[in-house]
Amino acid sequence: MSSLSFLPSVFFSSSADDVALDEIRALGTPGEMVSLSFFLASSQFLAEIEIEISDLSQDSAVIHRGLLDLYVVKVWEQAGIGVYQSTTMDVAELLLKDDRECLHDHYSRRCAHWKNPRHWRHGLRPPQFYCGPTIRLHGPVRTSLEAGAKKQLWVSVKIPPEAGAGIYTGYITFKTKEEGEKRFSVLLEVLPIQLLQPPHDFFMWYKGTLDCVLSQHHVSERVFEAQLRDIYEHGFTSFSLAESKAHFLQKALDIAHRIGFCGNVVLTGGWRLGIESVDFKGMTPIYYVSDEADLRGESAMRSHADNWRKVKAHGGTTMASILNESNVKTVFRTGKENLTPDILLFHLVGNRHYFAMRSQFASAQEKTVYYYWLSHIEKPNVHRVLMGLLLWKSGAQGVAPYSYQHLPGRGSSPFDDFAPVEDEGHSKGKKGLRRSLMTTYPAAKGSIPTLQWKGLSAGITDLKYLTTLNATLEAATSRADPDLQNLAFEIQRRVDNFLNRLSWSRIEIPGPVQSEPYLDIAPWEYQMFREQMARDIVSLQNAMDTL
């Protein structure tokens, strides 16, 4: 009898049910990134397990294994799960190919561009360039398992846009010296739905730079492209660039265009130099003119005014962040001059009351508003709700979680959650030292994904389903058929009942202990709501097709 067993996993939960599985199932749509998870358990010690996933096929149609990624979830010691360092706890976070690999990083005097190992300015202040751990980011999963222990496995499937509807089947192979080979079935149902792109802007703060003078966040061109591709494939439409020289900005834009970006690009540095010659490749430049000026005092307000005037003189679009919505008039008005940016970026935690009422008042919606929060906290369902269903309810035009990776100061490791973080004067708050701002983690050839990163992506997909369902409901209610009207009414009632449970006043975001956004909503309910939306879209489409 085999000692290996497979146990069901609640989505984004580190707990496993005790009922054994013989297959895992998921559903999705063409072009969607679908995630599945389950637990592996064993009654005896297994020193070496190799795990691979096959193609998924339906008759002659195939979703190639190159579009499927398999990970083992690493549980490691962290300084809590909130914004600030707190009580030590074991946290399920990293998605790795081998959870036993040493995450050894270091600093080097040599920059990523070997042909230009050192800029002349480095002679004045010798730099240190961060080097992420050299670990596998592709291929099979390898791990070990103690007797009686459980490990979570994670599967990501990029369904091709041209994939036909139907049930695709495949298997995961487990190879051990003790037991040989064992297979576990995977079933993916591709629905006949084309998800609509929501009108919202999904903007991710990205700090990587091609310029070796900016040594803290300098990356090679290869890593730069791999990280931007990762952002794009997880559903983000816009990103920021910190390039301060026109030729690096152009190279970065060329890479982003090649990947497929066509939304906004927020410039945090390059706009200060002449960029009239830069080709934005169809992307829209947004100029970030100030950062939380209501926290930083008079000098920051003067800097905001200067930057705003420069950008407006050239006809550019401005963006600025602010901690508290009530400070907008004080910060952005100088005498009779209105220096309010075109896009206001509000820190979410201190402005939940504003977003609770914003969608109720048309006058509040005259301003273009995004919200942001710190996305490094290990709370996947918090990020899922903020990126998706609460964004729908907020009346905001976009979101901007911070950040993809914000490397700590010189000599510090982003893999050390207990070290002080050098963060431009913001590392120490009222509640203690801030933790490393890692939504994903750096690697020598790209990035290490995390459960919170998958949570952000899941929220974007939720909103795509809700946008598609809403459009389908509008089409259905425009038909004069009583049965169709009744079906649409029942579906709308079901959607409203769930969305009404998502409260702005009760959501828990930055705290050090609670991992779920709401204590009265179980983790599995978010995934069930998405699957119900998917089934409802199909039901409405089928009902309209029969008329």
C-alpha positions as CSV (number, residue, x, y, z in Angstrom):
1,M,0.0,0.0,0.0
2,S,1.3,3.4,-0.9
3,S,2.4,5.8,1.8
4,L,1.7,8.8,-0.4
5,S,-1.7,10.5,-0.2
6,F,-3.3,13.6,-1.6
7,L,-5.5,15.9,0.5
8,P,-7.8,18.8,-0.6
9,S,-6.7,22.4,0.1
10,V,-8.9,25.4,0.7
11,F,-7.8,28.0,-1.8
12,F,-5.2,30.3,-0.1
13,S,-5.4,28.4,3.1
14,S,-2.5,26.6,4.8
15,S,-4.8,23.9,6.3
16,A,-5.7,20.6,4.7
17,D,-8.8,18.4,4.9
18,D,-8.3,14.8,5.9
19,V,-10.3,13.3,3.1
20,A,-8.1,11.7,0.4
21,L,-8.3,12.9,-3.2
22,D,-7.6,11.0,-6.4
23,E,-7.9,14.0,-8.6
24,I,-8.0,17.8,-8.6
25,R,-10.4,19.9,-10.6
26,A,-10.6,23.5,-11.7
27,L,-12.4,25.7,-14.3
28,G,-11.3,28.6,-16.3
29,T,-11.7,30.5,-19.5
30,P,-9.5,31.1,-22.6
31,G,-6.6,33.4,-21.8
32,E,-7.0,33.0,-18.0
33,M,-4.3,32.0,-15.5
34,V,-5.9,29.3,-13.3
35,S,-4.5,28.1,-10.0
36,L,-5.0,24.9,-8.2
37,S,-3.6,23.6,-4.9
38,F,-3.6,20.4,-2.8
39,F,-1.5,18.8,-0.1
40,L,0.9,15.9,-0.3
41,A,1.1,13.6,2.8
42,S,3.1,10.5,3.6
43,S,3.0,7.9,6.4
44,Q,6.8,7.3,6.0
45,F,9.8,9.5,5.5
46,L,10.5,10.2,1.8
47,A,14.0,11.5,1.3
48,E,13.5,12.6,-2.4
49,I,10.3,13.2,-4.3
50,E,10.3,14.4,-7.9
51,I,7.1,15.9,-9.1
52,E,6.2,16.7,-12.8
53,I,3.0,17.7,-14.6
54,S,1.9,16.5,-18.0
55,D,0.2,18.2,-20.9
56,L,-3.6,18.7,-20.5
57,S,-5.5,17.3,-23.5
58,Q,-9.0,17.0,-24.9
59,D,-9.1,14.8,-28.0
60,S,-6.6,16.5,-30.3
61,A,-6.5,19.8,-28.4
62,V,-3.6,20.2,-26.0
63,I,-2.6,22.7,-23.3
64,H,1.2,22.2,-23.4
65,R,3.0,21.5,-20.2
66,G,5.1,24.6,-20.9
67,L,2.0,26.6,-19.9
68,L,1.7,24.8,-16.6
69,D,3.9,25.5,-13.6
70,L,4.1,23.4,-10.5
71,Y,5.5,24.6,-7.1
72,V,5.9,23.5,-3.6
73,V,4.9,26.1,-1.0
74,K,7.7,26.9,1.4
75,V,6.7,27.5,5.1
76,W,9.3,29.6,6.8
77,E,9.8,31.8,9.9
78,Q,8.6,35.4,9.5
79,A,8.2,38.4,11.8
80,G,4.4,38.2,11.7
81,I,2.1,38.7,8.7
82,G,1.4,42.4,9.2
83,V,3.1,45.6,8.0
84,Y,5.4,45.9,11.0
85,Q,7.6,43.3,12.7
86,S,5.8,41.4,15.4
87,T,5.6,37.9,17.0
88,T,7.6,35.3,15.2
89,M,5.4,32.8,13.3
90,D,5.7,30.1,10.6
91,V,4.1,31.4,7.4
92,A,3.3,29.7,4.1
93,E,4.6,32.1,1.4
94,L,7.2,31.2,-1.2
95,L,6.4,29.1,-4.3
96,L,9.6,27.2,-5.1
97,K,10.8,24.4,-7.3
98,D,12.7,22.9,-4.3
99,D,11.9,24.2,-0.8
100,R,15.2,22.8,0.5
101,E,17.4,25.0,-1.6
102,C,19.4,27.6,0.2
103,L,18.1,31.1,-0.5
104,H,21.7,32.5,-0.4
105,D,21.9,36.1,-1.7
106,H,24.8,38.5,-1.5
107,Y,26.2,41.9,-2.7
108,S,28.8,42.4,-5.4
109,R,30.9,45.3,-6.6
110,R,30.1,44.2,-10.2
111,C,26.9,45.4,-11.8
112,A,24.6,43.3,-14.0
113,H,26.1,44.8,-17.2
114,W,29.4,42.9,-17.6
115,K,30.5,45.1,-20.4
116,N,30.2,48.2,-18.2
117,P,31.2,46.9,-14.7
118,R,31.5,50.2,-13.1
119,H,30.3,53.8,-13.8
120,W,32.8,56.6,-13.3
121,R,30.6,57.9,-10.5
122,H,31.2,54.7,-8.6
123,G,34.7,55.9,-8.0
124,L,33.4,58.5,-5.6
125,R,31.2,56.1,-3.7
126,P,31.9,52.4,-4.4
127,P,28.5,50.7,-4.8
128,Q,27.2,47.4,-3.8
129,F,24.9,45.6,-6.2
130,Y,22.3,43.1,-4.9
131,C,22.5,39.6,-6.2
132,G,19.5,37.3,-5.7
133,P,19.8,33.6,-4.9
134,T,20.7,31.3,-7.8
135,I,17.9,28.8,-7.7
136,R,15.8,26.9,-10.2
137,L,12.7,28.8,-11.4
138,H,11.6,26.1,-14.0
139,G,11.3,22.4,-14.3
140,P,10.0,19.7,-11.9
141,V,9.4,20.1,-8.2
142,R,11.8,18.3,-5.9
143,T,11.2,18.0,-2.2
144,S,11.3,15.6,0.8
145,L,8.6,14.7,3.3
146,E,8.7,13.7,6.9
147,A,6.5,10.8,8.1
148,G,3.1,12.3,9.1
149,A,3.9,15.7,7.6
150,K,2.0,17.6,4.9
151,K,3.2,19.9,2.1
152,Q,1.2,22.1,-0.1
153,L,1.7,22.0,-3.9
154,W,0.5,24.8,-6.2
155,V,-0.3,24.5,-9.9
156,S,-0.6,27.5,-12.3
157,V,-2.1,27.0,-15.7
158,K,-2.0,29.6,-18.5
159,I,-5.0,28.7,-20.6
160,P,-4.2,29.7,-24.3
161,P,-6.5,32.4,-25.7
162,E,-7.4,30.0,-28.5
163,A,-8.3,27.1,-26.3
164,G,-11.6,25.5,-27.1
165,A,-14.3,24.7,-24.5
166,G,-14.4,21.3,-22.8
167,I,-12.7,19.1,-20.2
168,Y,-8.9,18.9,-20.4
169,T,-7.2,16.0,-18.5
170,G,-3.7,15.2,-17.5
171,Y,-1.8,14.0,-14.5
172,I,0.9,14.9,-12.0
173,T,3.6,12.2,-11.6
174,F,5.3,11.6,-8.2
175,K,8.6,9.6,-8.3
176,T,10.2,8.3,-5.1
177,K,13.0,5.8,-4.5
178,E,10.8,4.0,-1.9
179,E,7.7,3.6,-3.9
180,G,8.5,4.2,-7.6
181,E,6.0,6.2,-9.6
182,K,2.5,7.3,-8.7
183,R,0.1,9.5,-10.7
184,F,-2.6,12.0,-9.7
185,S,-5.3,13.2,-12.1
186,V,-5.8,16.8,-13.1
187,L,-9.1,17.9,-14.8
188,L,-9.5,21.5,-16.2
189,E,-12.9,22.6,-17.5
190,V,-12.5,25.4,-20.0
191,L,-15.8,27.3,-20.3
192,P,-17.1,28.9,-23.5
193,I,-16.6,32.4,-22.1
194,Q,-14.5,35.3,-23.3
195,L,-13.8,37.4,-20.2
196,L,-14.1,41.2,-20.6
197,Q,-11.3,43.5,-19.5
198,P,-12.5,45.7,-16.6
199,P,-12.3,49.5,-17.2
200,H,-10.1,49.8,-14.1
201,D,-6.3,50.3,-14.2
202,F,-4.3,47.6,-12.4
203,F,-1.1,49.4,-11.7
204,M,1.9,47.8,-10.0
205,W,4.8,49.7,-8.5
206,Y,8.0,48.4,-10.0
207,K,11.4,49.7,-8.8
208,G,13.8,47.7,-11.0
209,T,16.1,49.8,-13.2
210,L,18.6,49.2,-16.0
211,D,20.8,52.1,-14.8
212,C,23.7,50.9,-12.7
213,V,24.1,54.3,-11.1
214,L,20.9,53.5,-9.3
215,S,22.6,50.6,-7.5
216,Q,19.9,49.6,-5.0
217,H,17.4,48.4,-7.5
218,H,19.7,47.8,-10.5
219,V,18.9,44.5,-12.4
220,S,20.2,43.0,-15.7
221,E,18.2,43.5,-18.8
222,R,17.3,39.7,-18.7
223,V,15.9,40.0,-15.1
224,F,14.2,43.3,-16.0
225,E,12.3,41.6,-18.8
226,A,11.5,38.5,-16.8
227,Q,10.0,40.6,-14.0
228,L,8.0,42.8,-16.2
229,R,6.7,39.7,-18.0
230,D,5.7,38.3,-14.7
231,I,3.7,41.5,-13.9
232,Y,2.0,41.4,-17.2
233,E,1.1,37.7,-17.1
234,H,-0.5,38.1,-13.7
235,G,-3.0,40.6,-15.1
236,F,-1.5,44.1,-14.4
237,T,-2.1,46.7,-17.1
238,S,0.3,49.4,-15.9
239,F,3.6,49.7,-14.0
240,S,6.1,52.3,-12.9
241,L,9.6,53.1,-14.2
242,A,12.3,54.8,-12.2
243,E,14.7,55.4,-15.1
244,S,16.4,58.8,-14.9
245,K,18.0,58.8,-18.4
246,A,16.3,58.9,-21.7
247,H,18.2,56.0,-23.3
248,F,17.4,53.6,-20.4
249,L,13.8,54.8,-20.4
250,Q,13.5,54.0,-24.1
251,K,15.1,50.5,-23.6
252,A,12.6,49.8,-20.8
253,L,9.7,50.9,-22.9
254,D,10.8,48.8,-25.8
255,I,10.9,45.7,-23.5
256,A,7.5,46.5,-22.0
257,H,6.0,46.9,-25.5
258,R,7.6,43.6,-26.6
259,I,5.9,41.9,-23.6
260,G,2.5,43.4,-24.5
261,F,1.9,46.4,-22.2
262,C,-0.3,49.1,-23.7
263,G,-1.7,50.9,-20.7
264,N,-0.2,53.6,-18.4
265,V,3.5,53.9,-17.4
266,V,4.1,55.9,-14.3
267,L,7.4,57.8,-14.4
268,T,9.0,58.4,-11.1
269,G,12.3,59.7,-12.3
270,G,12.9,59.9,-16.1
271,W,10.4,62.7,-16.7
272,R,12.8,65.2,-15.0
273,L,15.0,65.1,-18.0
274,G,14.1,65.9,-21.6
275,I,12.0,62.9,-22.9
276,E,10.5,64.5,-25.9
277,S,12.5,62.1,-28.1
278,V,11.2,59.0,-26.2
279,D,8.8,56.7,-28.1
280,F,6.3,55.4,-25.6
281,K,5.1,52.7,-27.9
282,G,1.4,53.4,-27.4
283,M,1.7,53.5,-23.6
284,T,0.5,56.6,-21.8
285,P,3.0,58.4,-19.6
286,I,1.8,59.5,-16.2
287,Y,4.2,61.8,-14.2
288,Y,4.5,61.1,-10.5
289,V,5.0,64.5,-9.0
290,S,4.9,63.9,-5.2
291,D,4.9,61.1,-2.8
292,E,2.7,61.4,0.4
293,A,3.4,65.1,0.6
294,D,1.0,65.4,3.6
295,L,3.4,63.3,5.6
296,R,6.7,64.9,4.5
297,G,6.0,68.6,5.3
298,E,6.5,71.9,3.7
299,S,9.5,71.1,1.5
300,A,7.6,68.2,-0.1
301,M,4.6,70.5,-0.8
302,R,6.9,73.0,-2.5
303,S,8.5,70.2,-4.5
304,H,5.0,69.0,-5.6
305,A,4.1,72.5,-6.8
306,D,7.4,72.8,-8.8
307,N,7.0,69.4,-10.4
308,W,3.3,69.9,-11.1
309,R,4.0,73.2,-12.9
310,K,6.8,71.7,-15.0
311,V,4.6,68.7,-16.2
312,K,1.6,70.9,-16.9
313,A,3.7,73.3,-18.9
314,H,4.4,70.4,-21.3
315,G,0.8,69.1,-21.3
316,G,1.5,66.0,-19.2
317,T,-0.8,64.0,-16.9
318,T,0.1,64.1,-13.2
319,M,-0.3,61.7,-10.3
320,A,0.5,62.1,-6.6
321,S,-0.1,60.0,-3.5
322,I,-1.6,61.3,-0.3
323,L,-2.1,59.5,3.0
324,N,-5.4,61.2,4.0
325,E,-8.1,62.4,1.6
326,S,-9.0,65.2,4.0
327,N,-5.6,66.8,3.3
328,V,-6.2,67.2,-0.4
329,K,-7.2,70.9,-0.3
330,T,-4.4,71.9,2.2
331,V,-1.6,70.1,0.2
332,F,-2.6,70.8,-3.4
333,R,-3.9,74.4,-3.2
334,T,-1.6,77.3,-3.0
335,G,-3.5,80.6,-2.7
336,K,-5.7,80.7,-5.8
337,E,-3.7,78.1,-7.6
338,N,-5.1,74.6,-7.8
339,L,-2.3,72.1,-8.0
340,T,-4.4,69.0,-7.6
341,P,-3.0,66.1,-9.8
342,D,-5.0,64.5,-12.5
343,I,-4.8,61.2,-10.6
344,L,-5.1,61.1,-6.9
345,L,-3.6,58.0,-5.2
346,F,-5.0,57.5,-1.7
347,H,-3.5,55.3,0.9
348,L,-6.3,52.8,1.5
349,V,-6.0,52.0,5.3
350,G,-6.6,55.6,6.3
351,N,-9.3,56.3,3.7
352,R,-11.7,53.4,3.9
353,H,-14.5,55.6,5.0
354,Y,-14.0,57.7,1.8
355,F,-14.3,54.6,-0.5
356,A,-17.3,53.4,1.5
357,M,-19.2,56.5,0.4
358,R,-17.5,57.4,-2.9
359,S,-19.6,55.1,-5.1
360,Q,-22.8,56.5,-3.5
361,F,-22.1,60.1,-4.6
362,A,-21.7,61.3,-8.1
363,S,-19.8,64.5,-7.0
364,A,-17.1,62.3,-5.4
365,Q,-16.6,60.5,-8.7
366,E,-15.6,63.6,-10.6
367,K,-12.0,63.1,-9.5
368,T,-9.9,60.2,-10.9
369,V,-8.8,58.2,-7.8
370,Y,-6.8,55.1,-7.2
371,Y,-6.0,53.5,-3.9
372,Y,-2.8,51.7,-2.7
373,W,-1.8,49.5,0.2
374,L,1.3,47.5,1.1
375,S,1.1,44.2,-0.7
376,H,4.0,42.4,1.0
377,I,1.8,41.1,3.9
378,E,1.2,37.4,3.7
379,K,-2.6,37.7,3.4
380,P,-3.6,36.4,-0.1
381,N,-7.4,36.8,0.4
382,V,-6.9,40.4,1.6
383,H,-5.1,41.2,-1.6
384,R,-7.7,39.3,-3.6
385,V,-10.6,41.3,-2.2
386,L,-8.8,44.6,-2.6
387,M,-7.8,44.0,-6.2
388,G,-11.2,42.7,-7.3
389,L,-14.5,42.8,-5.5
390,L,-13.9,45.8,-3.3
391,L,-12.5,47.7,-6.2
392,W,-15.8,47.1,-8.0
393,K,-17.6,48.6,-5.0
394,S,-15.2,51.5,-4.4
395,G,-15.9,53.8,-7.3
396,A,-12.1,54.1,-7.8
397,Q,-10.7,54.0,-11.3
398,G,-7.6,51.9,-10.3
399,V,-5.4,50.3,-7.7
400,A,-1.7,50.5,-7.1
401,P,-0.4,47.9,-4.6
402,Y,3.1,48.7,-3.3
403,S,5.3,47.1,-4.5
404,Y,6.6,44.2,-6.7
405,Q,9.9,44.3,-4.8
406,H,11.4,47.1,-2.7
407,L,14.9,45.9,-1.8
408,P,16.2,46.9,1.6
409,G,19.2,49.2,2.0
410,R,22.8,48.3,1.3
411,G,24.0,45.1,2.9
412,S,20.5,43.9,4.1
413,S,18.8,40.8,2.7
414,P,15.1,40.8,1.7
415,F,15.0,37.2,2.9
416,D,15.7,38.3,6.5
417,D,12.4,39.4,7.8
418,F,13.8,40.4,11.2
419,A,16.4,43.0,10.1
420,P,15.7,46.7,10.1
421,V,14.6,48.0,6.7
422,E,16.2,51.1,5.2
423,D,13.2,52.7,3.6
424,E,13.8,56.4,3.1
425,G,12.9,57.4,6.7
426,H,9.7,55.2,6.7
427,S,11.1,52.0,8.2
428,K,10.1,52.8,11.8
429,G,6.4,53.6,12.4
430,K,4.3,53.9,15.5
431,K,4.0,50.2,15.8
432,G,7.7,49.3,15.2
433,L,10.1,48.4,12.4
434,R,8.6,47.8,9.0
435,R,9.1,44.5,7.3
436,S,10.7,43.9,3.9
437,L,8.4,45.1,1.2
438,M,8.5,41.9,-0.9
439,T,5.3,40.9,-2.8
440,T,7.6,38.7,-4.8
441,Y,11.3,37.9,-4.0
442,P,14.3,38.4,-6.1
443,A,16.2,35.6,-7.8
444,A,19.3,35.6,-10.0
445,K,17.3,35.0,-13.2
446,G,13.9,36.5,-12.3
447,S,11.6,36.4,-9.3
448,I,10.2,33.9,-6.8
449,P,6.4,34.0,-6.7
450,T,4.4,34.0,-3.5
451,L,0.9,33.3,-2.3
452,Q,0.2,37.0,-1.9
453,W,1.3,37.5,-5.5
454,K,-1.2,34.9,-6.6
455,G,-3.8,36.6,-4.4
456,L,-3.4,39.9,-6.3
457,S,-3.8,38.1,-9.6
458,A,-6.8,36.2,-8.4
459,G,-8.5,39.5,-7.5
460,I,-8.0,40.8,-11.0
461,T,-9.5,37.7,-12.5
462,D,-12.5,37.9,-10.0
463,L,-13.1,41.4,-11.4
464,K,-13.0,40.2,-15.0
465,Y,-15.7,37.6,-14.1
466,L,-17.8,40.2,-12.4
467,T,-17.4,42.7,-15.3
468,T,-18.4,39.9,-17.8
469,L,-21.4,38.8,-15.6
470,N,-22.6,42.4,-15.2
471,A,-22.5,43.0,-19.0
472,T,-24.3,39.6,-19.6
473,L,-27.0,40.6,-17.0
474,E,-27.5,43.9,-18.8
475,A,-27.9,42.1,-22.1
476,A,-30.4,39.6,-20.6
477,T,-32.5,42.2,-18.8
478,S,-32.9,44.1,-22.1
479,R,-34.8,41.1,-23.5
480,A,-38.6,41.0,-23.1
481,D,-38.7,37.3,-22.0
482,P,-40.2,36.6,-18.6
483,D,-38.1,33.4,-17.9
484,L,-34.9,35.2,-18.9
485,Q,-35.8,38.2,-16.7
486,N,-36.5,35.9,-13.7
487,L,-33.1,34.1,-14.2
488,A,-31.3,37.4,-14.4
489,F,-33.1,38.7,-11.3
490,E,-32.1,35.6,-9.3
491,I,-28.5,35.8,-10.4
492,Q,-28.3,39.5,-9.6
493,R,-29.8,38.8,-6.1
494,R,-27.1,36.2,-5.5
495,V,-24.3,38.5,-6.6
496,D,-25.6,41.4,-4.4
497,N,-26.0,39.2,-1.4
498,F,-22.3,38.2,-1.5
499,L,-21.0,41.7,-2.3
500,N,-23.0,43.2,0.5
501,R,-21.0,41.0,2.9
502,L,-17.8,42.8,1.9
503,S,-17.6,45.8,4.2
504,W,-15.1,48.7,4.0
505,S,-15.5,49.3,7.7
506,R,-14.8,45.7,8.8
507,I,-12.0,44.7,6.5
508,E,-8.7,43.8,8.3
509,I,-5.6,44.9,6.3
510,P,-2.3,45.6,8.1
511,G,-2.7,43.8,11.4
512,P,-0.1,41.3,12.6
513,V,-2.3,38.3,13.4
514,Q,-5.5,38.0,11.4
515,S,-4.9,36.6,7.9
516,E,-8.4,36.8,6.4
517,P,-10.1,40.0,5.4
518,Y,-13.3,39.0,7.2
519,L,-13.8,36.6,10.0
520,D,-17.3,35.7,8.9
521,I,-16.3,34.8,5.3
522,A,-14.5,31.5,5.0
523,P,-11.5,31.3,2.6
524,W,-13.3,28.9,0.2
525,E,-16.3,31.3,-0.3
526,Y,-14.3,33.6,-2.6
527,Q,-13.5,30.8,-5.0
528,M,-17.0,29.5,-4.9
529,F,-18.4,32.9,-5.7
530,R,-16.1,33.1,-8.8
531,E,-17.2,29.6,-9.9
532,Q,-20.9,30.6,-9.4
533,M,-20.3,33.7,-11.5
534,A,-18.8,31.6,-14.2
535,R,-21.8,29.1,-14.2
536,D,-24.2,32.0,-14.2
537,I,-22.6,33.6,-17.3
538,V,-22.9,30.4,-19.1
539,S,-26.5,29.9,-18.0
540,L,-27.5,33.4,-19.2
541,Q,-25.7,33.0,-22.5
542,N,-27.4,29.7,-23.2
543,A,-30.8,31.1,-22.2
544,M,-30.3,34.1,-24.6
545,D,-29.1,31.8,-27.4
546,T,-32.4,29.8,-27.2
547,L,-34.6,32.8,-27.7
